[in-house]
Amino acid sequence: MSTLDMVLKTLMTLGVTGAVILLAFVVLKLLQKFQLKLTAPADGPGLVFERSIPVGQKERITVVRYGAERLVLGITPGGISLLKTLEIEAEEQLAESTVVETPREIAQFKDILGKMKLSKTG
């Protein structure tokens, strides 16, 4: 193999490597541009965590706000379920009335959820 062949192969390898790097850079820039269009604007309605209540060892009831709605989510190791959607105006009216959660009420709520879970599996 002559020196000229080695130089040509080296240049060819460098050219192909450069083309692959350039292609990867272009694809990443396009993905970044596309990703920005999918996300909500910084001043727009975003997902806001409000409260989470454990109802078991790994189960939770979580309330998040998105836009003009509050979403009540049931979170388990197996997935996330939408339990209820509340309008914020109606929820604000409820907030004006005084609601006090006692440990007894929380325990009753956990019992009801436990019975619901048993009835689904049994």
C-alpha positions in Angstrom: 0.0 0.0 0.0 1.5 3.3 -1.0 1.6 6.5 1.1 -0.9 8.1 -1.3 -3.5 5.3 -0.7 -3.1 5.7 3.1 -3.5 9.5 2.9 -6.6 9.1 0.7 -8.2 6.5 3.1 -7.4 8.7 6.1 -9.0 11.7 4.4 -12.0 9.7 3.4 -12.4 8.4 6.9 -12.2 11.9 8.3 -14.7 13.2 5.7 -17.2 10.5 6.6 -16.8 11.1 10.3 -17.2 14.8 9.8 -20.4 14.2 7.8 -21.8 12.0 10.5 -21.1 14.6 13.2 -22.6 17.4 11.0 -25.7 15.2 10.4 -26.1 14.5 14.2 -25.7 18.2 14.9 -28.4 19.2 12.4 -30.8 16.5 13.7 -30.2 17.6 17.3 -31.0 21.3 16.4 -34.2 20.2 14.6 -35.3 18.2 17.7 -34.5 21.1 20.0 -36.6 23.4 17.8 -39.5 20.9 17.7 -39.3 20.4 21.4 -39.7 24.1 22.1 -42.9 24.2 20.2 -44.4 21.3 22.3 -43.8 22.9 25.7 -46.0 25.5 27.2 -44.8 29.0 27.2 -43.2 30.3 30.4 -45.9 32.8 31.0 -48.7 30.4 30.0 -50.6 27.8 32.1 -48.4 25.2 33.4 -48.8 22.2 35.6 -48.7 23.3 39.3 -48.5 20.8 42.2 -51.0 21.7 45.0 -51.3 18.9 47.4 -50.7 15.2 47.9 -52.2 12.8 50.5 -50.9 9.3 51.1 -53.6 6.7 51.2 -51.4 3.6 51.4 -47.8 2.6 51.5 -47.3 3.5 47.8 -50.6 5.1 46.8 -51.4 8.8 46.8 -54.2 11.2 45.9 -52.6 14.3 44.3 -54.1 17.6 43.3 -52.5 19.5 40.5 -53.6 22.7 38.7 -53.5 23.0 35.0 -54.9 26.1 33.4 -58.4 26.8 34.7 -58.8 23.3 36.1 -57.7 21.3 39.2 -57.0 17.6 38.5 -57.4 15.0 41.2 -55.1 12.2 40.4 -54.8 8.7 41.9 -51.1 7.6 41.8 -50.1 4.0 42.3 -47.0 2.0 41.4 -49.0 0.7 38.4 -49.9 4.1 37.0 -51.7 7.4 37.3 -55.5 7.8 37.0 -57.6 10.9 36.6 -60.2 10.7 39.4 -61.9 14.0 39.0 -61.6 17.4 37.2 -62.7 20.5 39.1 -63.2 24.0 37.7 -61.2 26.6 39.6 -64.1 28.9 40.1 -66.2 26.2 41.8 -63.2 25.1 43.8 -62.6 28.7 45.0 -66.1 28.9 46.3 -65.5 25.7 48.3 -62.3 27.2 49.7 -64.3 30.1 51.2 -66.2 27.6 53.4 -64.1 26.3 56.2 -63.2 22.6 55.8 -61.3 21.0 58.6 -59.8 17.5 58.1 -59.6 15.5 61.2 -57.5 12.3 61.5 -60.8 10.3 61.8 -62.0 11.7 58.5 -58.7 10.9 56.8 -58.8 7.3 58.2 -62.4 6.9 56.9 -61.4 8.1 53.5 -58.5 5.6 53.5 -60.9 2.8 54.5 -63.3 3.7 51.6 -60.4 3.8 49.1 -59.2 0.4 50.4 -62.6 -1.1 50.0 -62.9 0.3 46.5 -59.5 -1.2 45.7 -60.5 -4.6 47.1 -63.8 -4.6 45.2 -61.9 -4.0 41.9 -59.4 -6.8 42.5 -61.9 -9.3 44.0 
